[in-house]
Structures are given as C-alpha cells and as structure tokens.
C-alpha cells in the first residue's frame, strides 16, 4: 500500500479522449520580492498569484493619553410620595428605587418625583411584586396621581402620562 504521494501515478485525459500517464511532481517553493513563501504546484494549469503582505504606509501610533472611565451616572431621583428612599414603603426592608409609572412613562415619573422605594420582594418577586400584582400597581398609580394633582390638574396628568388612573365623575 502506498504511503507517500509520490508513489501514486496520475492520469490525464487529452481533448481527444486519450489517456496519458503523468508522474507525480513535488511542489516547488517560490519567493517574491516581499519574501512570502508560497507553494506552487506544477500540476495546476494556471499559475498561482504570489501573495504579498501589505505594509501600512505609517505605523499606527499608540495613544499616550490615559483611558478615561466614564463617571457613574448621578442618581438624581427624588420622591414627592415618601421622605426616605432607602426603606421599602410596603415592609420597611432595604429598598431599591422604583418609578411608579414605568415603561414609556419612566422618565416622566423621575422628572415629577413619582418614585417609591421597594424591596426586592415587593418590586420584582412573583406574586407579591408590583410588576406582578395588579392591585399593588393600581394602588400606587392612584396614590401617585393624587399627589401629582396637588400641584397640577388632571388634564396635565393625562397629557403627560396618557391616561387617568382615578375614576372621574363623568366616567
């Protein structure tokens, strides 16, 4: 059994269909001016293009300036609903700030101080969290709207937040 490529013979068919035996050829190494090594097989019909390494016209300069880290965003959230934003309004545990009107109205809640502190259980945990408990969510929507309407009108609230959470006498 042949282990070496050179032990095999190759056949080639001419245009007229006659069979021609070819001896295996070894690859030759060709060097160009840029001195890359490219192996060119002599059995191929078209010669291989010699690939050269592209050199940059000018080397990239490394910056000597130190990399500046962006400062952490300042948490400027305040609340018109509660005085202490560190303890949960539902149970008194350590809390995280929650915008009463979240989603598309999150920035409006921050701007107008409609932020409450909620612990992880009353914020995101199911079924007690405000994101899973519709009754708790509705409760804080109504409280926040009442507090907002102490300084603004209901029509202002509707323009900003898109709807009223309180029942009107006309409804």
DRENDO-152091 format. One record per residue (C-alpha): residue number from 1; residue in three letters; x, y, z. Coordinates in steps of 0.1 Angstrom, whole numbers, plus 2048, in hexadecimal, padded with zeros to 3 digits. Example, Ala and Ser with C-alpha at 12.3 -4.5 7.8 and 13.67 -1.06 7.14 Angstrom:
BEGIN
SITE   resi   resn    px    py    pz
SITE      1    ALA   87B   7D3   84E
SITE      2    SER   889   7F5   847
This chain:
BEGIN
SITE   resi   resn    px    py    pz
SITE      1    UNK   800   800   800
SITE      2    UNK   80E   822   7F7
SITE      3    UNK   814   83A   814
SITE      4    UNK   825   856   800
SITE      5    UNK   815   86D   7E7
SITE      6    UNK   832   867   7CF
SITE      7    UNK   829   841   7CE
SITE      8    UNK   809   848   7BB
SITE      9    UNK   807   84F   796
SITE     10    UNK   7EF   868   787
SITE     11    UNK   7DB   866   767
SITE     12    UNK   7D0   882   750
SITE     13    UNK   7B8   881   734
SITE     14    UNK   7BF   895   715
SITE     15    UNK   7A5   8A8   700
SITE     16    UNK   7A2   88B   6E8
SITE     17    UNK   79B   872   705
SITE     18    UNK   7BD   860   706
SITE     19    UNK   7CB   857   728
SITE     20    UNK   7ED   864   732
SITE     21    UNK   801   858   750
SITE     22    UNK   811   873   765
SITE     23    UNK   82C   86F   77F
SITE     24    UNK   825   881   7A0
SITE     25    UNK   838   8A1   7A4
SITE     26    UNK   844   8B1   7C4
SITE     27    UNK   83A   8D5   7CD
SITE     28    UNK   854   8F0   7C9
SITE     29    UNK   858   90E   7DF
SITE     30    UNK   858   930   7CE
SITE     31    UNK   864   950   7DF
SITE     32    UNK   859   973   7D5
SITE     33    UNK   869   994   7DD
SITE     34    UNK   853   997   7FC
SITE     35    UNK   861   975   806
SITE     36    UNK   841   962   80E
SITE     37    UNK   842   93D   80A
SITE     38    UNK   829   92F   7F1
SITE     39    UNK   827   90C   7E5
SITE     40    UNK   81F   908   7C1
SITE     41    UNK   814   8E7   7B4
SITE     42    UNK   821   8DF   791
SITE     43    UNK   803   8CA   789
SITE     44    UNK   7EB   8E8   788
SITE     45    UNK   7E3   8F7   767
SITE     46    UNK   7E3   91C   772
SITE     47    UNK   7FF   92A   788
SITE     48    UNK   7F7   935   7AB
SITE     49    UNK   7FA   95A   7B2
SITE     50    UNK   815   962   7CA
SITE     51    UNK   806   971   7EA
SITE     52    UNK   819   98C   7FB
SITE     53    UNK   814   99B   81D
SITE     54    UNK   806   9BF   81C
SITE     55    UNK   81A   9D7   830
SITE     56    UNK   80A   9F5   83F
SITE     57    UNK   816   A16   832
SITE     58    UNK   81A   A23   855
SITE     59    UNK   819   A0E   874
SITE     60    UNK   7FC   A14   88C
SITE     61    UNK   806   A2A   8A9
SITE     62    UNK   7FC   A1F   8CB
SITE     63    UNK   7EA   A39   8DF
SITE     64    UNK   7FD   A47   8FD
SITE     65    UNK   7DE   A54   90D
SITE     66    UNK   7D0   A40   929
SITE     67    UNK   7AE   A2F   924
SITE     68    UNK   794   A43   936
SITE     69    UNK   779   A30   947
SITE     70    UNK   756   A3F   944
SITE     71    UNK   74A   A4A   965
SITE     72    UNK   72C   A38   973
SITE     73    UNK   70B   A48   96C
SITE     74    UNK   6FF   A5D   988
SITE     75    UNK   6DF   A50   997
SITE     76    UNK   6CA   A6F   998
SITE     77    UNK   6A9   A5D   9A0
SITE     78    UNK   695   A6D   9BB
SITE     79    UNK   672   A66   9C8
SITE     80    UNK   654   A7C   9D0
SITE     81    UNK   643   A5D   9DE
SITE     82    UNK   65A   A53   9FA
SITE     83    UNK   677   A63   A0D
SITE     84    UNK   68E   A44   A11
SITE     85    UNK   698   A33   9F0
SITE     86    UNK   6AD   A18   A02
SITE     87    UNK   692   A04   A13
SITE     88    UNK   676   9F1   A01
SITE     89    UNK   654   A03   A04
SITE     90    UNK   642   9E2   A08
SITE     91    UNK   658   9D0   A22
SITE     92    UNK   675   9E6   A2D
SITE     93    UNK   691   9D0   A20
SITE     94    UNK   6AF   9DD   A0C
SITE     95    UNK   6A1   9EB   9EB
SITE     96    UNK   6A8   9F4   9C7
SITE     97    UNK   698   A12   9B6
SITE     98    UNK   67A   A0A   9A0
SITE     99    UNK   669   A22   988
SITE    100    UNK   643   A20   98E
SITE    101    UNK   63C   A24   969
SITE    102    UNK   656   A0E   958
SITE    103    UNK   65A   A05   933
SITE    104    UNK   654   A23   91C
SITE    105    UNK   64D   A3A   93A
SITE    106    UNK   66C   A31   94E
SITE    107    UNK   67D   A52   946
SITE    108    UNK   65D   A66   94E
SITE    109    UNK   65C   A54   970
SITE    110    UNK   680   A5E   977
SITE    111    UNK   67B   A82   96C
SITE    112    UNK   65C   A87   982
SITE    113    UNK   669   A73   9A0
SITE    114    UNK   650   A56   99D
SITE    115    UNK   66A   A3D   9AB
SITE    116    UNK   665   A25   9C8
SITE    117    UNK   67D   A0E   9DA
SITE    118    UNK   675   9E9   9D7
SITE    119    UNK   688   9CA   9E4
SITE    120    UNK   68F   9AE   9CC
SITE    121    UNK   671   99B   9D8
SITE    122    UNK   659   9B7   9D2
SITE    123    UNK   66A   9C2   9B2
SITE    124    UNK   670   9A4   99B
SITE    125    UNK   668   984   9AE
SITE    126    UNK   649   972   9A3
SITE    127    UNK   62D   974   9AF
SITE    128    UNK   632   990   9C8
SITE    129    UNK   647   9A7   9B2
SITE    130    UNK   639   9C6   9A3
SITE    131    UNK   641   9B9   980
SITE    132    UNK   62C   99A   986
SITE    133    UNK   611   9A7   99E
SITE    134    UNK   5F7   9BC   98C
SITE    135    UNK   5E6   9C7   9AC
SITE    136    UNK   607   9D4   9BB
SITE    137    UNK   610   9E6   99A
SITE    138    UNK   5ED   9F6   998
SITE    139    UNK   5F0   A01   9BC
SITE    140    UNK   611   A14   9B6
SITE    141    UNK   604   A22   994
SITE    142    UNK   5E7   A32   9A6
SITE    143    UNK   5FC   A3F   9C4
SITE    144    UNK   615   A4E   9AB
SITE    145    UNK   5FA   A5E   996
SITE    146    UNK   5E9   A6E   9B5
SITE    147    UNK   60B   A7C   9C1
SITE    148    UNK   612   A89   99E
SITE    149    UNK   5F0   A9A   99C
SITE    150    UNK   5F8   AAE   9BC
SITE    151    UNK   60E   AC4   9A6
SITE    152    UNK   600   ABD   983
SITE    153    UNK   5DF   AB6   972
SITE    154    UNK   5D1   A95   968
SITE    155    UNK   5D3   AA0   944
SITE    156    UNK   5F8   AA7   948
SITE    157    UNK   5FC   A83   956
SITE    158    UNK   5E9   A75   938
SITE    159    UNK   5FF   A88   920
SITE    160    UNK   61F   A7C   930
SITE    161    UNK   617   A58   93A
SITE    162    UNK   5FD   A51   91F
SITE    163    UNK   5DF   A48   936
SITE    164    UNK   5D0   A4D   957
SITE    165    UNK   5D1   A31   972
SITE    166    UNK   5B5   A41   986
SITE    167    UNK   590   A3E   97E
SITE    168    UNK   581   A5F   972
SITE    169    UNK   55E   A69   97C
SITE    170    UNK   556   A69   956
SITE    171    UNK   563   A46   951
